[in-house]
Structures are given as C-alpha cells and as structure tokens.
C-alpha cells in the first residue's frame, strides 16, 4: 500500500530523474490515485493508475526512481488508460508541478463517469456518492447524461443501474 507521503516522495524522485534526462513530462492520474490526490477520498492505495506523457521516458524514469525508494519498478501503472475518455488529458485538475514534471488529475466529471460505468468495489460506490455531490448531481439521470457526453455510445448495464438507483 502507498500513502500520500510515499507517493509524493516517489513523484519528487521521478522529477529528479526527468531533470537528469532533460525531459518535460506530464502525468494524468485517474482511478484510486485521483481519488487520493484530487478528491481526498483515500489515505492509501495499492496502485497508481496514470497516463504518462511521454510514456516510455516517464515509465523508464519512474522505474529508475523506484529502486532506491523500495518501490516496485512499475509503481506507475498505465495499463488501464483505455478506460479514459479520448479527451481526458484536456479536462484535468492541476495537482502540483515539480521541475520537468506536472501531475494532474482527471476532472470530477470524468472520474464520476468512469466509476459509474463499472462500480466493482464498495469503495467505488463511496466514490460515486462523493463525486456526484461534488458536481451537484442528485439523480441517476444526471449521471447517465454525463456518461453519454464523456463516453458516447456507452451506457450503464441493468445490474449497475440497480446498484446506482440505490444510491439516489
């Protein structure tokens, strides 16, 4: 499990590696990492879902930063970026910057749509409640319209609908 302090140290070390390489980078957090840093909904997480740019250079620098910190080489996980909306990188919330590194999060709208499409864990339902409150939604139809706007052609299935109806 990673605490906020551990991850802030890891991102600082990543920044140092990027400086050494002369690379300017951006990391877009989503999933539990966004819930931790942008929405204060986690104290610890077990992985960091992120979309790094430039991908290979950031992942290489993150791998190199990991060793001295005792982190796994792949502490930044970019395997779930297919869950992001096509324009996710354009609708972000700045979190912090360090030399050669900007760390941002997907917006509350984007995160809400992502969570509402596939709530797999009890924490996801808590996230949906928090994010819906943050954006001012009080009805499931608001979330369905949001999903249609962010993920055209996608809808929630009957099982998810029943789960979400219980929240509103």
N, C-alpha and C positions, 0 to 999 in steps of 0.2 A: 504494500500500500504506500502511496505517495501523499505526503502532506503538502500543503501550500508552500511551506518554507523549503522543503526539499526540492520542489519543482521550481521555485524562484531561483534557488541556487543552481539548478540544472540549466535554466534558461540563461543565467548570467555566464555560466561556463560555455554554453553554446555561443553566446555573443562573443566571448573571448576567442573562440575558435574561428568564428566568422571574420573577426578583425584580422587574425593571423593570415587568413586566406584572401583577404581583400574582397569579401563577398557581402553584398547587401541582401538581406533576406526578410521574408515576412512569413509568419506562422499564424494560420487561422485555426483557432480552437473551436471544437464542437463537442457534442456528447458530454460526458461527465466532466471533462476539463473545462468546458464552457460553463457548465453548471457551477463548478467550483469558483472560477475566477471572475466570471461576469455577473453571476446571479447569486453568489454566496450560499449555494444550496448543498455544498459538500465540504467536509473537513479533510477527507481522504478519498483518493480514487485509486483504482488498480491499473489504469492505463490512461494514456494521453492521446485521444483522437485529435488529429490535426492535419491540416493541408499545408505543407511547407512549400515555399517558393524561393529560390529554385530547388526543386525537390531533391535531387541527388546530392547537391552540395550541402544542403541543410541536414539531410539524413546522415551523410558522412561526418559532418562536424558534430552532430548530436552523438553519434557512435563514439567519436573520439573523446567527447566531453564526459561520456558515461563512465568509463573505466575508473578514473580517479575518484569519482563520487560513489562508486559501488552500485551503479545503476545498470540494468540490462542494456545491451547495445541498442536495442530497438525501443527505448523508452518513449519515443515519439512514434505513434502508430498511424500510418497513413493508409491503412488497408480499407478503411470504411469511407473514403472520400466519395465513393459512388452514391452515398446517401445524401450528399449535399445537393442543393439546388444548383442549377447551372450558373446562376449569377450570385451565388453565396458570397464570393470574395468581394462583391460590390456593396453588400449590405452588412457591414460589420460595425462592431463597437470597439474602439481602441482600448486596450488594456494598459500596456506600457511599452516604452521603447528603451532600448539599450543601444550601444554603439553597434551599428550594422544589423540591428535586429528590431523588427516591430512585431509585437504579439497582439493579436486582435481576436475577437470572438464573433461568431455569427450573432445576428440580432435576436432579440427575444421572439420576434415573429417567426424567424427561420427555425429557431430551436423548438418552439411550440409546434410548428407544423411537422418537424421531424419526429418529435416524441409522440405526437398524436397519431401518426401513421402506424407506429409499431410499438405500443407500450408493452414491453416484455417483462418488466420487473416492477415490484411495488414502488421503487424509487421513481420510476418513470411517471407513475400517476401523481406522485407528490410534485414532480417537476411540472407536469401539465397544469396542476392547480396553481402553482406559483407563477408560471409564465402567463397563464390566462389572466390571473389577477394583475400581473404587471402590465399587460397590454389592454386591460379593461374589458375582457370578454366574460360574459356571464351565461352564454348559451352555446350549445354544441353546434348550432348552425353557423355561428361566427367562426368556429374552428374549421368547419367544412369549407366555408368560403375561403378562408386563409390558405388551406391546403390546395384548393383549386387554383389560387393565384400563384402560389410558390411552386407547386408541383403539378402543372397542367396535365390532365388526364389521369391523375391518381385520386383515389378515394379511399375512405376507410372501409374495412370489411364489416360484416354483420357482428362478428364477435367483438371487435374493437368498438363498434358503435354502442353495443350493450354496456361495455365497460365504461365508456366515456359518458353515456347517459346517466350512469350512477353518480358521476362527479358533479353534474349540473342540475 
